[in-house]
């Protein structure tokens, strides 16, 4: 299994253009917003990965089908202490869509943690 490091530079990912909905109340009623840094899926071009808080030591990510994304809003980019930036977006996902939430962790014996 190959390990992929996050975050990646924002310049390497192109976001499909989405038109702003005319009625924001309809969007809010039928969709749920998620915010994070968009990444290309490693092997499925019909999916997108959204890394939540990419510079945190305790982060997780969502995996969505691109067809379930109805609208994308650009948010201010994040900048780390080294001056590297990561693109941040808010995606509006259709309610009742199937998605994946993944929280990576290090496997360790609990009895030895903190010793």
C-alpha positions in Angstrom: 0.0 0.0 0.0 1.4 3.3 -1.0 1.3 6.2 1.4 0.4 9.6 0.0 1.4 12.8 1.9 -1.0 15.6 2.4 -1.3 18.5 1.8 -0.2 19.1 -1.8 0.3 22.4 -3.5 -2.9 23.9 -4.7 -1.5 24.7 -8.2 -1.6 21.0 -9.1 -5.4 20.7 -8.8 -7.9 22.2 -11.1 -11.5 22.7 -9.9 -14.4 22.3 -12.3 -16.3 25.5 -12.8 -19.7 25.5 -11.1 -22.3 28.2 -11.6 -23.6 30.0 -8.5 -27.1 28.9 -7.8 -29.9 31.5 -8.3 -31.7 30.5 -5.1 -29.4 29.9 -2.1 -32.3 28.8 0.1 -33.0 25.9 -2.3 -29.2 25.0 -2.2 -29.2 25.1 1.6 -32.4 22.9 1.8 -31.1 20.2 -0.6 -27.3 20.2 0.1 -24.8 20.0 3.0 -21.6 22.2 2.9 -18.1 20.7 3.6 -14.9 22.7 3.8 -11.3 21.6 3.2 -8.5 21.3 0.7 -9.4 19.5 -2.5 -7.1 16.8 -3.7 -7.2 14.5 -6.7 -8.2 11.0 -5.9 -5.2 8.7 -6.4 -6.9 6.3 -8.8 -10.5 7.3 -9.5 -11.1 10.5 -11.6 -14.8 10.5 -10.7 -14.0 11.1 -7.0 -12.5 14.0 -5.1 -10.8 14.0 -1.7 -11.4 16.9 0.7 -8.7 17.2 3.4 -10.1 19.0 6.5 -7.6 21.3 8.2 -4.6 20.0 6.2 -1.9 21.5 8.5 -3.3 20.1 11.7 -1.6 17.1 13.4 -5.0 15.5 13.8 -6.7 15.8 10.4 -9.1 13.6 8.4 -10.5 13.6 4.9 -13.8 13.1 3.0 -14.1 11.3 -0.3 -17.0 12.4 -2.5 -18.3 11.5 -6.0 -17.9 14.5 -8.3 -21.4 14.0 -9.5 -22.7 14.7 -6.0 -21.0 18.1 -5.9 -23.5 20.9 -7.0 -21.5 24.0 -6.1 -18.0 25.0 -5.0 -17.0 28.2 -3.2 -13.4 29.3 -3.0 -12.3 30.1 0.5 -9.1 32.0 1.6 -6.0 29.8 1.1 -4.0 28.5 4.1 -0.3 29.4 4.5 2.1 27.4 6.7 5.1 28.8 8.5 7.3 27.9 5.5 5.2 30.1 3.2 3.5 27.2 1.2 -0.1 27.7 0.4 -3.0 25.2 0.2 -6.2 26.0 -1.6 -9.3 25.8 0.6 -12.9 25.4 -0.8 -16.4 24.8 0.4 -18.3 22.1 -1.5 -22.0 21.7 -1.5 -22.9 18.0 -1.5 -26.4 16.6 -2.3 -28.2 15.3 0.7 -28.5 11.4 0.9 -25.3 11.0 -1.1 -22.9 8.3 -0.1 -19.5 9.5 0.9 -16.5 8.3 2.9 -15.0 9.9 6.0 -11.5 8.7 6.9 -9.5 9.4 10.0 -5.9 8.1 9.7 -4.1 7.1 12.9 -0.9 5.4 14.0 -1.4 1.8 15.2 0.2 1.5 18.6 -0.2 -0.6 21.7 -2.2 1.5 24.1 -0.3 0.2 27.2 2.9 1.6 25.8 1.5 5.0 24.8 2.8 7.8 27.0 5.6 5.8 28.6 
